[in-house]
C-alpha cells in the first residue's frame, strides 16, 4: 500500500480522536439521543421494543458521524492540523 506521508496515529492519539468523534456525533444527534433517553426512562426490558423507533433514528444519526469514512476524514484533518508536512 503506497503512502503519501505519515497516516498513523499513536494509540493515545487514536483513542483521543475516537472519543472526540463520538462526542461530536452525540452533540450533533442530541435531539435523537434525548428522544431515546426520554422513551427509555423508567423502562428496563421493555425498552427493546417500546423505543425501537427512537433507537433506530439515534443509531442512524450517529452512524453518519461515526462511520469508518467519517473517522478517516477526522483522522486526515487531525494529521493535517497536528503533523508537519514532509515527514518520513
C-alpha positions as CSV (number, residue, x, y, z in Angstrom):
1,X,0.0,0.0,0.0
2,X,1.6,3.3,-1.1
3,X,1.6,6.2,1.4
4,X,1.9,9.9,0.8
5,X,3.2,10.6,4.3
6,X,2.6,9.7,7.8
7,X,-1.0,8.4,8.2
8,X,-0.8,6.5,11.5
9,X,-1.7,7.9,14.9
10,X,-0.2,6.7,18.2
11,X,-2.6,4.7,20.3
12,X,-3.1,7.7,22.6
13,X,-3.9,9.9,19.6
14,X,-6.2,7.4,18.1
15,X,-8.1,7.0,21.4
16,X,-8.4,10.7,21.8
17,X,-9.6,11.1,18.2
18,X,-12.2,8.3,18.6
19,X,-13.5,9.9,21.8
20,X,-13.8,13.3,20.1
21,X,-15.6,11.8,17.0
22,X,-18.1,10.1,19.3
23,X,-18.6,13.2,21.4
24,X,-19.1,15.3,18.3
25,X,-21.6,12.7,17.0
26,X,-23.6,12.7,20.2
27,X,-23.7,16.5,20.2
28,X,-24.9,16.6,16.5
29,X,-27.5,13.9,17.3
30,X,-28.6,15.4,20.6
31,X,-32.3,15.6,19.7
32,X,-32.4,11.9,18.8
33,X,-30.4,10.9,21.9
34,X,-32.8,12.9,24.1
35,X,-35.8,11.3,22.4
36,X,-34.4,7.8,23.0
37,X,-33.5,8.7,26.6
38,X,-37.0,10.0,27.3
39,X,-38.6,6.9,25.9
40,X,-36.3,4.6,27.9
41,X,-36.7,6.5,31.1
42,X,-38.3,4.2,33.7
43,X,-38.2,1.2,31.5
44,X,-36.0,-1.9,31.7
45,X,-36.6,-4.8,29.4
46,X,-39.5,-3.1,27.5
47,X,-37.1,-0.5,26.2
48,X,-36.1,-3.0,23.5
49,X,-39.5,-2.9,21.7
50,X,-41.1,0.2,23.1
51,X,-38.3,2.5,22.0
52,X,-37.2,0.7,18.8
53,X,-38.0,3.6,16.5
54,X,-36.2,6.1,18.6
55,X,-33.2,3.8,18.9
56,X,-33.0,3.3,15.1
57,X,-33.2,7.1,14.5
58,X,-30.5,7.7,17.0
59,X,-28.3,5.0,15.6
60,X,-28.9,6.2,12.0
61,X,-27.9,9.7,13.0
62,X,-24.8,8.6,14.9
63,X,-23.7,6.3,12.1
64,X,-23.2,9.2,9.7
65,X,-20.8,10.9,12.2
66,X,-19.0,7.8,13.4
67,X,-18.7,5.7,10.3
68,X,-15.3,4.5,9.1
69,X,-15.4,7.2,6.4
70,X,-16.2,9.9,9.0
71,X,-13.4,8.6,11.3
72,X,-10.9,8.6,8.4
73,X,-11.9,12.2,7.5
74,X,-11.4,13.2,11.1
75,X,-8.0,11.4,11.2
76,X,-6.8,13.2,8.0
77,X,-7.9,16.5,9.4
78,X,-6.1,15.8,12.7
79,X,-2.9,14.8,10.8
80,X,-3.2,18.0,8.7
81,X,-3.5,20.2,11.7
82,X,-1.1,18.4,14.0
83,X,1.7,16.9,11.9
84,X,4.2,18.8,9.9
85,X,4.4,18.2,6.1
86,X,7.2,16.2,4.6
87,X,7.8,13.5,7.3
88,X,9.3,10.1,6.5
